[in-house]
Amino acid sequence: MTETPTAAPTATPYHQPLALDVLREAIGRFDSCTTAPETLRELQSTSRLLIPQARCGVMLRQRDGCLELACERADPTEPAAKALSTDAEQGIESGWVGLAIKQGLYRTDRQGEVWLFIKLASPRFVHGVAFWIASSIPESLHQALGALADLAALRLDRLAEPGASVLAPQPNQDEQRFAANGFPAAAADPLTGLAPRAQFLEALKQAFQGDFIGHSVGVMLLDIDGFHRVNRELGCVVGDQVLRSLAHRLETTLRSPYVLQALGSVSSDLCLARTGADELGVAIGHLRDPDRLLQAAAELQQHLAEGFYQGAHRLYLSVSIGLAAARPSGEEVGAETLLRRADAALKRAKSLGRNRAILYDPAWGESVSPHLRTESLLHEALQRSLFRLHFQPLFRIADMQLAGAEVLLRLSTSDGTPVPPSSFIPVAESTGQIAEISAWVLRRLCQQIRAWDHQGPSSLPFALNLSAIELSQEDLAQRLHKILSQEGIAPSRVHLEVTETAIARNEAQARDNISALRTAGFEVWLDDFGTGYSSLKLVKDLPFSGIKIDREFVMDLTAQTSTAVIAESIIAMASNLDFQVVAEGIEEPEQLEFLRARHCEIGQGFHLGRPVCASDFERLYLSKTQPQPRPEQDPTPT
């Protein structure tokens, strides 16, 4: 039910001169502020000169689009701070904050109190909402309070990181929060603070379901040109800083009144998200004119041309932008089609020299790149659980008893056509979907382990591969341990395999993660041993459980003397270091006999057993009546 604001009390003569005095005082105070918290404290302090008995606070827009209370009290458990937090939540849930963002000012009378909400905005950025609650707030003070909010916003605009240093209480991530873009906030991307890809797609779909008459829906995709060189030459820490800065500039530019007016949209029509590893996307509802997208892109590139701070220097990077819009012309265009068009425009911008923005032209046709087609398939597979787990057995070479299995991921299209991992894994890594896929794999594996354990107690371990992206995440060990705890599986049942390439992407963080995983009870193996330039150094420095000899040193064992010498040396070295050794790629009996003679503990390969689905793995390798199948009888995997 919509509340009708009541009439404001009659203005008294002293309000105007008092307001002028306060504003003069505020100008000097705000100019001396050097931090965002100090600016907000001055806003609250000066506004109390006008309304001494008011409860006042500020709700700042965070990087993920959510509004959070920023309070000057050091102890958020104090009763006054708790009351202010309750007031803020009530204002958000009632929709008054959203109305203030759209209208600039919103006032309502409720239970004998006047609630006043004023948008805290500068010409470049909407910072949030300031609010006052008192028994009486004369209408004659609305303009003065609005001027104070504008002064505070301008001060925030001059700070290097608007709102970044505000001491805002951290909400419980499980709580339902209201995002300023009008959608319930999903878990924000931990690096950029923008919406995740799933929320971006949902926002785009909802935009097509809205009032489409006289408006268009737009998509903007941004990709940093040559971003891989930043990670390779300057390190992933610098790369992460650049992505955060890009996300912040995207937010400040597109939500500025100038750009919103050009687009013909309001802030709640925008959804900003991280759509790939180094790709950001913007979904725009109620776009006045598709050609205005080029104007917004030009404004954004002008801000990006200022460069990115890196210590005492600036790092200058160009950004390619792909744009697409669905005009209200009656053609059948949906969210996925529009996203494909923006991706095609982005690729054309890169092919034409980069550092430019291109608007999709329908004359190009609807060609879809294999990358984008695979990306869409992965999204569908996660939504509909189209992935399947296959298991390749590992055997103790001495007695050929089952020693475990490596878990492999399989995917097929809707018509049953298999998609090789070499095709979809790189796409998943480039879009950032690999972390979500890996979480699905681990949870599904835990469920399968429980099902097999119900048939009889077992301590059989299963090996999973960790990607470079996962190994670079700070909370890796906590997330994996949380999933196992929820599923009731001991960490010792899951062996994690990492490659030297994955470690090299962010070596410092990878080292921390490997140590944390070992402390949490996981076994961690160095995969593809012998193919990197620093494998021996990694074995010396990191607490691995064992190593896996790359198939390159197994397939030519009986054909090349040098290969045999290297393999024998690796096995001897691992034995002296008390490491277990797994030999991959055993495809011939002669290779198996060579490894057995050198006391290699565990073997894996097509000669011993091919990857099979869960039901076949249970029938062939877990059945008590058939403990050791003959390799040549193994079914060929799909």
KEGUGU-208371 format. One line per 2 residues: number of its first residue (from 1); their letters; for each residue x, y, z of C-alpha. Coordinates in Angstrom, 2 decimals, decimal comma. Example, Ala and Ser with C-alpha at 12.3 -4.5 7.8 and 13.67 -1.06 7.14 Angstrom:
1	AS	12,30 -4,50 7,80 | 13,67 -1,06 7,14
//
This chain:
1	MT	0,00 0,00 0,00 | 1,45 3,36 -1,04
3	ET	1,63 5,96 1,68 | 0,59 9,50 0,94
5	PT	3,05 12,04 2,34 | 1,42 14,40 4,77
7	AA	1,72 18,13 4,58 | 4,84 19,62 6,13
9	PT	4,57 21,91 9,14 | 4,41 25,61 8,49
11	AT	7,85 27,18 8,06 | 9,09 29,49 10,79
13	PY	10,95 32,74 10,00 | 14,28 31,74 11,55
15	HQ	14,84 28,69 9,32 | 16,25 30,52 6,31
17	PL	19,03 32,52 8,03 | 19,91 29,48 10,18
19	AL	20,20 27,34 7,07 | 22,49 29,85 5,37
21	DV	24,75 29,99 8,41 | 24,93 26,19 8,55
23	LR	25,73 25,94 4,84 | 28,53 28,49 5,16
25	EA	29,95 26,49 8,05 | 29,55 23,20 6,15
27	IG	31,48 24,39 3,09 | 34,60 24,92 5,16
29	RF	34,16 21,69 7,07 | 33,70 19,52 3,97
31	DS	36,70 21,07 2,22 | 38,92 20,01 5,12
33	CT	37,74 16,37 5,05 | 40,35 13,92 3,78
35	TA	38,48 10,61 4,09 | 35,02 9,33 3,31
37	PE	34,16 8,51 6,96 | 35,15 12,02 7,98
39	TL	32,92 13,46 5,25 | 29,93 11,46 6,43
41	RE	30,49 12,48 10,02 | 30,47 16,13 8,96
43	LQ	27,25 15,57 7,04 | 25,58 14,16 10,13
45	ST	27,08 16,82 12,41 | 26,07 19,82 10,30
47	SR	22,57 18,47 9,66 | 22,04 18,18 13,43
49	LL	22,62 21,93 13,66 | 19,38 22,27 11,70
51	IP	17,49 19,38 13,34 | 19,14 18,70 16,73
53	QA	16,84 15,84 17,76 | 16,96 13,91 14,46
55	RC	18,32 10,42 13,98 | 20,40 10,70 10,83
57	GV	22,45 8,26 8,81 | 23,87 7,52 5,38
59	ML	23,36 4,42 3,27 | 26,19 4,10 0,76
61	RQ	26,07 2,23 -2,52 | 28,70 -0,51 -2,39
63	RD	30,51 -1,89 -5,43 | 28,04 -4,73 -5,86
65	GC	25,19 -2,22 -6,12 | 23,89 -2,87 -2,60
67	LE	23,14 -0,17 -0,07 | 24,80 -0,51 3,33
69	LA	24,61 1,70 6,40 | 27,73 3,77 7,09
71	CE	27,69 4,88 10,75 | 30,22 7,03 12,60
73	RA	29,97 4,98 15,79 | 32,97 2,76 16,44
75	DP	30,88 0,15 18,22 | 27,96 -1,05 16,05
77	TE	26,50 -2,95 19,05 | 25,58 0,28 20,89
79	PA	21,79 0,76 21,21 | 21,84 3,99 19,17
81	AK	23,75 2,30 16,37 | 21,37 -0,68 16,44
83	AL	18,36 1,65 16,21 | 19,92 3,44 13,25
85	ST	20,57 0,12 11,52 | 16,93 -0,91 12,07
87	DA	15,77 2,42 10,64 | 17,93 1,90 7,55
89	EQ	16,62 -1,61 6,96 | 13,03 -0,43 7,33
91	GI	13,64 2,35 4,80 | 15,09 -0,12 2,29
93	ES	12,40 -2,78 2,75 | 9,61 -0,19 2,47
95	GW	10,94 1,02 -0,87 | 11,47 4,60 0,34
97	VG	15,19 4,45 -0,42 | 14,52 3,31 -3,96
99	LA	12,08 6,18 -4,44 | 14,66 8,65 -3,14
101	IK	17,24 7,35 -5,63 | 14,79 7,84 -8,49
103	QG	13,19 11,11 -7,35 | 16,05 12,74 -5,45
105	LY	13,95 13,31 -2,32 | 11,25 11,30 -0,57
107	RT	9,33 12,24 2,57 | 6,75 10,32 4,56
109	DR	5,07 10,57 7,97 | 4,94 7,34 9,93
111	QG	3,78 6,72 13,50 | 4,20 10,33 14,57
113	EV	7,64 10,73 12,94 | 8,79 12,39 9,75
115	WL	11,13 10,30 7,57 | 13,13 12,21 4,96
117	FI	15,37 10,52 2,37 | 17,63 12,56 0,04
119	KL	19,81 11,13 -2,73 | 23,52 11,60 -2,08
121	AS	24,77 12,26 -5,61 | 27,36 14,25 -7,52
123	PR	27,37 14,93 -11,27 | 29,53 11,82 -11,71
125	FV	28,25 9,24 -9,26 | 25,30 8,24 -7,10
127	HG	26,91 7,53 -3,73 | 23,78 6,53 -1,81
129	VA	21,05 8,08 0,33 | 21,12 10,27 3,46
131	FW	18,13 10,03 5,78 | 16,71 11,92 8,78
133	IA	14,03 10,80 11,24 | 12,51 13,31 13,67
135	SS	9,19 14,33 15,16 | 9,21 17,35 12,86
137	IP	11,21 18,26 9,75 | 9,89 21,52 8,27
139	ES	9,61 21,59 4,52 | 11,63 24,80 4,51
141	LH	14,67 22,76 5,59 | 14,43 20,25 2,75
143	QA	16,44 22,43 0,39 | 19,11 23,08 3,01
145	LG	19,47 19,38 3,82 | 19,66 18,62 0,12
147	AL	22,44 21,18 -0,25 | 24,36 19,51 2,59
149	AD	23,97 16,15 0,84 | 25,27 17,68 -2,41
151	LA	28,29 19,16 -0,64 | 29,10 15,77 0,91
153	AL	28,72 14,02 -2,46 | 31,07 16,48 -4,15
155	RL	33,63 15,87 -1,39 | 33,32 12,11 -1,87
157	DR	33,81 12,60 -5,60 | 37,19 14,25 -5,00
159	LA	38,45 11,33 -2,94 | 40,48 8,66 -4,71
161	EP	38,11 5,81 -3,81 | 34,60 7,13 -3,08
163	GA	33,03 5,08 -0,33 | 35,85 2,52 -0,28
165	SV	37,22 3,52 3,13 | 33,88 3,89 4,88
167	LA	33,59 1,78 8,01 | 30,36 0,06 7,06
169	PQ	29,20 -2,97 9,06 | 29,62 -6,22 7,20
171	PN	26,22 -7,89 6,70 | 25,67 -11,58 6,98
173	QD	26,07 -13,00 3,49 | 23,09 -15,27 4,06
175	EQ	20,79 -12,32 4,66 | 18,59 -11,13 1,82
177	RF	19,84 -7,73 0,75 | 18,19 -5,21 -1,53
179	AA	20,29 -4,11 -4,49 | 19,98 -0,59 -5,82
181	NG	19,45 -1,93 -9,32 | 16,10 -3,38 -8,29
183	FP	17,09 -7,07 -8,11 | 17,81 -9,20 -5,02
185	AA	21,59 -9,19 -4,68 | 23,27 -12,49 -5,46
187	AA	26,74 -13,16 -4,07 | 28,86 -10,43 -5,65
189	DP	32,00 -11,19 -7,60 | 34,67 -11,22 -4,85
191	LT	37,24 -9,35 -6,94 | 35,29 -6,50 -8,55
193	GL	32,22 -6,33 -6,29 | 29,99 -6,32 -9,38
195	AP	27,07 -8,67 -9,93 | 27,90 -12,25 -10,97
197	RA	27,24 -13,48 -14,49 | 24,08 -15,36 -13,52
199	QF	22,48 -12,20 -12,12 | 23,52 -10,31 -15,26
201	LE	21,71 -12,81 -17,49 | 18,64 -12,74 -15,25
203	AL	18,55 -8,92 -15,33 | 18,78 -8,99 -19,12
205	KQ	15,89 -11,43 -19,36 | 13,77 -9,33 -17,00
207	AF	14,48 -6,24 -19,10 | 12,83 -7,95 -22,07
209	QG	9,79 -8,76 -19,97 | 9,22 -5,12 -19,00
211	DF	7,52 -2,25 -20,77 | 9,26 -2,40 -24,16
213	IG	7,15 0,17 -25,98 | 9,18 3,13 -27,16
215	HS	12,40 1,85 -25,60 | 15,20 -0,58 -26,32
217	VG	17,28 -2,99 -24,26 | 21,04 -2,58 -24,53
219	VM	24,13 -4,64 -23,73 | 27,71 -3,42 -23,33
221	LL	30,65 -5,85 -23,11 | 34,13 -4,55 -22,20
223	DI	37,42 -6,38 -22,51 | 40,88 -5,05 -21,59
225	DG	43,17 -5,29 -24,61 | 46,23 -7,46 -23,96
227	FH	45,26 -8,10 -20,34 | 47,22 -11,36 -20,31
229	RV	50,43 -9,31 -20,59 | 49,59 -7,49 -17,36
231	NR	49,31 -10,78 -15,46 | 52,38 -12,25 -17,12
233	EL	54,72 -9,24 -16,85 | 53,45 -7,43 -13,74
235	GC	51,81 -10,25 -11,82 | 48,25 -11,22 -10,94
237	VV	48,11 -8,79 -8,01 | 48,48 -5,87 -10,39
239	GD	46,01 -7,49 -12,78 | 43,45 -7,75 -9,99
241	QV	43,99 -4,08 -9,11 | 43,36 -3,09 -12,72
243	LR	40,13 -5,09 -12,83 | 38,92 -3,47 -9,62
245	SL	39,73 -0,01 -10,96 | 37,97 -0,75 -14,23
247	AH	34,88 -1,92 -12,37 | 34,88 1,22 -10,23
249	RL	35,20 3,54 -13,23 | 32,47 1,65 -15,04
251	ET	30,20 2,17 -12,03 | 30,99 5,87 -11,57
253	TL	30,71 6,72 -15,26 | 27,55 4,88 -16,24
255	RS	25,63 5,85 -13,09 | 26,49 9,53 -13,45
257	PY	23,47 11,79 -14,19 | 25,07 12,90 -17,47
259	VL	25,32 9,38 -18,91 | 21,97 8,26 -17,49
261	QA	20,30 11,26 -19,10 | 21,96 10,45 -22,41
263	LG	20,77 6,84 -22,23 | 17,30 7,87 -21,14
265	SV	17,56 5,41 -18,25 | 17,65 5,56 -14,48
267	SS	20,18 3,89 -12,20 | 17,83 1,00 -11,43
269	DL	17,75 0,10 -15,15 | 21,44 -0,87 -15,09
271	CL	23,01 -4,16 -14,04 | 26,82 -4,14 -14,01
273	AR	28,52 -7,52 -13,81 | 31,73 -9,44 -14,29
275	TG	30,87 -11,70 -17,21 | 34,29 -13,27 -17,77
277	AD	37,83 -13,49 -16,44 | 38,73 -10,01 -17,73
279	EL	35,37 -9,06 -19,26 | 32,73 -6,79 -17,73
281	GV	29,17 -6,43 -18,94 | 26,33 -3,95 -18,58
283	AI	22,64 -4,70 -19,13 | 20,58 -1,57 -19,79
285	GH	16,79 -1,48 -19,65 | 14,59 1,28 -21,09
287	LR	17,26 2,58 -23,45 | 16,00 5,68 -25,23
289	DP	18,04 5,32 -28,42 | 20,50 2,52 -29,32
291	DR	22,87 5,08 -30,84 | 23,27 6,61 -27,37
293	LL	25,25 3,51 -26,42 | 28,14 4,84 -28,49
295	QA	27,96 8,13 -26,59 | 28,13 6,30 -23,25
297	AA	31,01 4,14 -24,48 | 32,94 7,23 -25,62
299	EL	32,45 8,81 -22,17 | 33,73 5,64 -20,53
301	QQ	36,80 5,38 -22,75 | 37,61 9,01 -21,98
303	HL	37,77 8,17 -18,27 | 39,81 5,03 -18,93
305	AE	42,31 7,01 -21,00 | 43,52 8,59 -17,76
307	GF	45,36 5,34 -17,04 | 45,53 3,17 -13,93
309	YQ	47,72 3,99 -10,95 | 50,48 1,47 -10,29
311	GA	52,53 2,75 -7,41 | 53,98 6,12 -8,41
313	HR	53,34 5,46 -12,10 | 50,35 5,19 -14,40
315	LY	49,58 2,11 -16,45 | 47,85 2,94 -19,72
317	LS	45,61 0,20 -21,12 | 43,04 0,29 -23,87
319	VS	39,59 -1,29 -23,70 | 37,53 -2,73 -26,55
321	IG	33,76 -2,40 -26,22 | 31,03 -4,35 -27,99
323	LA	27,53 -2,86 -28,04 | 24,16 -4,23 -29,06
325	AA	20,55 -3,10 -28,67 | 17,19 -4,60 -29,42
327	RP	15,02 -1,98 -31,09 | 11,23 -1,96 -30,55
329	SG	10,68 -2,99 -34,17 | 8,79 -6,19 -33,55
331	EE	11,61 -8,58 -34,44 | 12,00 -11,63 -32,25
333	VG	15,09 -10,82 -30,21 | 15,79 -12,26 -26,77
335	AE	18,43 -11,91 -24,10 | 20,73 -14,61 -25,49
337	TL	20,53 -13,22 -29,02 | 21,35 -9,74 -27,79
339	LR	24,32 -11,07 -25,82 | 25,61 -12,89 -28,91
341	RA	25,38 -9,67 -30,89 | 27,32 -7,71 -28,28
343	DA	29,99 -10,43 -28,26 | 30,21 -10,27 -32,07
345	AL	30,64 -6,49 -31,86 | 33,36 -6,91 -29,22
347	KR	35,27 -9,34 -31,42 | 34,99 -6,97 -34,37
349	AK	36,29 -4,09 -32,23 | 39,36 -6,17 -31,38
351	SL	39,91 -7,32 -34,97 | 39,81 -3,72 -36,24
353	GR	42,67 -2,55 -34,06 | 41,21 -2,57 -30,53
355	NR	40,62 0,44 -28,28 | 37,30 1,20 -29,92
357	AI	33,59 0,75 -29,37 | 31,43 -0,83 -32,08
359	LY	27,66 -1,12 -32,21 | 26,32 -4,36 -33,67
361	DP	24,92 -4,07 -37,19 | 22,14 -6,56 -38,08
363	AW	23,67 -6,80 -41,55 | 26,47 -8,87 -40,05
365	GE	24,16 -11,84 -39,62 | 23,76 -14,15 -36,65
367	SV	27,05 -16,02 -36,80 | 27,92 -17,46 -33,41
369	SP	31,52 -18,13 -32,42 | 32,39 -21,59 -31,05
371	HL	33,60 -19,90 -27,85 | 30,25 -18,21 -27,25
373	RT	28,33 -21,36 -28,16 | 30,37 -23,37 -25,65
375	ES	29,95 -20,64 -23,02 | 26,17 -20,82 -23,41
377	LL	26,30 -24,61 -23,22 | 28,26 -24,45 -19,96
379	HE	25,73 -22,06 -18,46 | 22,91 -24,40 -19,48
381	AL	24,81 -27,42 -18,13 | 25,16 -25,77 -14,71
383	QR	21,49 -24,80 -14,62 | 20,24 -28,25 -15,70
385	SL	23,04 -30,48 -14,29 | 24,05 -31,79 -17,72
387	FR	27,57 -32,64 -16,58 | 28,51 -36,26 -15,88
389	LH	31,37 -37,73 -13,85 | 33,57 -40,48 -15,23
391	FQ	36,11 -42,43 -13,21 | 39,46 -43,85 -14,36
393	PL	40,87 -46,49 -11,99 | 44,33 -46,38 -10,40
395	FR	46,04 -49,63 -9,37 | 48,88 -50,57 -7,07
397	IA	51,38 -51,93 -9,56 | 52,89 -54,49 -7,18
399	DM	49,68 -56,49 -6,62 | 47,24 -54,82 -9,11
401	QL	44,75 -53,95 -6,37 | 42,48 -50,96 -6,86
403	AG	44,13 -47,86 -5,27 | 41,65 -45,15 -6,21
405	AE	40,32 -43,31 -9,23 | 40,73 -40,02 -11,04
407	VL	37,49 -38,10 -11,55 | 36,97 -36,71 -15,05
409	LR	34,23 -34,37 -16,24 | 32,12 -35,15 -19,31
411	LS	29,66 -32,94 -21,19 | 27,34 -33,51 -24,13
413	TS	25,11 -31,24 -26,15 | 21,31 -31,57 -26,01
415	DG	21,40 -34,01 -28,96 | 23,95 -36,24 -27,21
417	TP	27,06 -35,08 -29,09 | 30,03 -35,28 -26,70
419	VP	32,05 -32,10 -26,11 | 35,71 -32,89 -25,37
421	PS	37,19 -31,38 -22,18 | 39,91 -29,76 -24,31
423	SF	37,12 -27,64 -25,83 | 35,02 -26,63 -22,83
425	IP	37,60 -26,43 -20,00 | 39,56 -23,49 -21,55
427	VA	36,28 -21,65 -22,16 | 35,20 -22,24 -18,55
429	ES	38,52 -20,87 -17,32 | 38,36 -17,78 -19,54
431	TG	34,81 -16,91 -18,40 | 35,37 -17,71 -14,73
433	QI	32,75 -20,48 -14,79 | 35,39 -23,04 -13,83
435	AE	35,04 -22,28 -10,10 | 31,29 -22,91 -10,15
437	IS	31,78 -26,07 -12,21 | 34,45 -27,37 -9,82
439	AW	32,16 -26,80 -6,85 | 29,45 -28,83 -8,63
441	VL	31,95 -31,62 -9,37 | 33,14 -31,83 -5,76
443	RR	29,61 -31,90 -4,35 | 28,50 -34,52 -6,88
445	LC	31,59 -36,62 -6,10 | 30,80 -36,49 -2,39
447	QQ	27,28 -37,72 -3,08 | 28,65 -40,59 -5,18
449	IR	31,17 -41,53 -2,47 | 28,36 -41,68 0,10
451	AW	26,29 -43,91 -2,18 | 29,19 -46,34 -2,65
453	DH	30,10 -46,28 1,04 | 26,56 -47,36 1,94
455	QG	27,26 -50,63 0,09 | 30,26 -51,28 2,30
457	PS	32,83 -49,26 4,26 | 35,62 -47,97 2,06
459	SL	38,61 -45,67 2,26 | 39,13 -45,49 -1,50
461	PF	40,39 -41,99 -2,49 | 39,33 -40,05 -5,57
463	AL	41,51 -37,49 -7,36 | 40,30 -34,12 -8,70
465	NL	42,15 -31,51 -10,73 | 42,35 -27,92 -9,48
467	SA	42,40 -25,11 -12,04 | 44,74 -22,13 -12,00
469	IE	41,83 -19,82 -11,18 | 40,85 -21,85 -8,12
471	LS	44,44 -22,08 -6,94 | 44,63 -18,26 -7,04
473	QE	41,61 -17,75 -4,75 | 42,30 -16,86 -1,14
475	DL	39,48 -18,91 0,41 | 40,05 -22,13 -1,55
477	AQ	40,74 -24,42 1,42 | 37,79 -23,05 3,42
479	RL	35,35 -23,47 0,52 | 36,39 -27,03 -0,26
481	HK	36,37 -28,03 3,40 | 32,91 -26,48 3,82
483	IL	31,49 -28,58 0,97 | 33,00 -31,77 2,40
485	SQ	31,66 -30,94 5,87 | 28,18 -30,36 4,48
487	EG	28,31 -33,66 2,58 | 29,89 -35,62 5,45
489	IA	33,03 -36,73 3,58 | 36,53 -36,76 5,11
491	PS	39,14 -34,63 3,29 | 41,41 -37,69 3,08
493	RV	38,98 -39,20 0,54 | 39,69 -36,40 -1,95
495	HL	43,12 -36,07 -3,54 | 43,73 -32,75 -5,27
497	EV	46,01 -32,56 -8,31 | 47,70 -29,31 -9,36
499	TE	49,97 -28,60 -12,30 | 53,03 -26,41 -12,31
501	TA	51,30 -24,11 -14,83 | 48,45 -23,54 -12,38
503	IA	50,91 -22,74 -9,59 | 52,82 -20,28 -11,75
505	RN	49,71 -18,12 -12,39 | 49,88 -16,78 -8,84
507	EA	52,70 -18,64 -7,12 | 52,53 -16,85 -3,77
509	QA	48,80 -17,52 -3,33 | 49,15 -21,06 -4,69
511	RD	51,80 -21,85 -2,08 | 49,55 -20,54 0,68
513	NI	46,61 -22,57 -0,63 | 48,58 -25,82 -0,90
515	SA	49,79 -25,45 2,69 | 46,24 -24,64 3,86
517	LR	44,82 -27,65 1,99 | 47,37 -29,98 3,56
519	TA	46,57 -28,56 7,00 | 42,87 -29,15 6,34
521	GF	43,56 -32,85 5,66 | 43,63 -32,97 1,85
523	EV	46,27 -34,89 -0,09 | 47,81 -32,66 -2,78
525	WL	49,67 -34,13 -5,75 | 51,92 -32,42 -8,31
527	DD	50,49 -33,41 -11,70 | 52,37 -33,68 -15,03
529	FG	55,70 -33,86 -13,20 | 58,75 -33,27 -15,36
531	TG	57,20 -31,00 -17,99 | 57,84 -27,66 -16,24
533	YS	60,96 -25,62 -15,70 | 60,88 -25,65 -11,90
535	SL	59,33 -28,99 -10,93 | 62,27 -29,91 -8,70
537	KL	62,08 -26,57 -6,90 | 58,35 -27,07 -6,24
539	VK	58,92 -30,56 -4,89 | 61,61 -29,18 -2,59
541	DL	59,57 -26,23 -1,26 | 55,93 -27,37 -1,15
543	PF	54,31 -30,06 1,05 | 53,07 -32,35 -1,71
545	SG	51,75 -35,83 -0,94 | 53,18 -37,28 -4,13
547	IK	53,89 -36,73 -7,81 | 52,36 -37,98 -11,05
549	ID	54,86 -38,76 -13,82 | 53,65 -37,17 -17,05
551	RE	52,68 -39,55 -19,82 | 55,49 -38,11 -21,96
553	FV	57,94 -40,08 -19,78 | 55,88 -43,27 -19,90
555	MD	54,81 -43,77 -23,50 | 58,42 -44,05 -24,81
557	LT	59,83 -46,10 -21,94 | 60,65 -49,10 -24,07
559	AQ	61,61 -47,13 -27,20 | 64,01 -44,46 -25,95
561	TS	66,82 -45,05 -23,49 | 66,82 -41,40 -22,38
563	TA	63,14 -41,59 -21,46 | 63,72 -44,75 -19,43
565	VI	66,61 -43,13 -17,56 | 64,53 -40,04 -16,72
567	AE	61,56 -42,12 -15,51 | 63,80 -44,31 -13,40
569	SI	65,47 -41,22 -11,88 | 62,10 -39,66 -11,00
571	IA	60,96 -42,83 -9,24 | 64,21 -43,10 -7,29
573	MA	64,12 -39,43 -6,29 | 60,51 -39,69 -5,10
575	SN	61,33 -42,78 -3,09 | 64,19 -41,00 -1,34
577	LD	61,90 -38,06 -0,56 | 59,21 -40,45 0,75
579	FQ	56,78 -39,40 -2,00 | 54,29 -41,72 -3,62
581	VV	54,47 -41,91 -7,40 | 51,69 -42,38 -9,96
583	AE	52,68 -43,17 -13,53 | 50,16 -41,86 -16,07
585	GI	49,51 -43,07 -19,60 | 50,30 -46,80 -19,23
587	EE	49,05 -48,21 -22,52 | 51,28 -51,27 -23,09
589	PE	52,20 -54,33 -20,96 | 55,91 -53,59 -21,43
591	QL	55,49 -50,17 -19,82 | 53,73 -51,75 -16,84
593	EF	56,51 -54,32 -16,37 | 59,22 -51,63 -16,55
595	LR	57,48 -49,60 -13,82 | 56,90 -52,67 -11,64
597	AR	60,59 -53,55 -11,84 | 61,47 -50,00 -10,66
599	HC	59,01 -50,22 -7,75 | 56,65 -47,48 -8,98
601	EI	53,70 -47,65 -6,56 | 50,63 -46,72 -8,61
603	GQ	49,72 -46,85 -12,29 | 47,02 -45,33 -14,48
605	GF	46,27 -45,68 -18,17 | 44,17 -47,32 -20,85
607	HL	46,00 -50,62 -20,44 | 44,73 -50,80 -16,85
609	GR	41,32 -49,21 -17,27 | 39,60 -46,51 -19,29
611	PV	37,41 -43,75 -17,84 | 33,87 -45,06 -17,35
613	CA	30,62 -43,75 -15,90 | 29,73 -44,33 -12,24
615	SD	27,57 -47,39 -12,83 | 30,23 -49,11 -14,96
617	FE	32,96 -48,21 -12,46 | 30,89 -49,80 -9,70
619	RL	30,24 -52,94 -11,77 | 33,79 -53,37 -13,00
621	YL	35,90 -52,28 -10,04 | 33,81 -52,16 -6,85
623	SK	31,87 -55,39 -7,24 | 33,08 -58,15 -4,86
625	TQ	32,43 -60,77 -7,51 | 34,63 -59,01 -10,05
627	PQ	37,48 -57,27 -8,20 | 39,94 -57,14 -11,10
629	PR	38,48 -56,84 -14,64 | 40,60 -57,54 -17,66
631	PE	41,59 -54,22 -19,29 | 40,67 -55,30 -22,80
633	QD	37,07 -55,83 -21,61 | 36,67 -52,25 -20,37
635	PT	33,93 -50,39 -22,21 | 34,95 -47,51 -24,42
637	PT	33,94 -44,21 -22,81 | 31,35 -42,00 -24,39
//
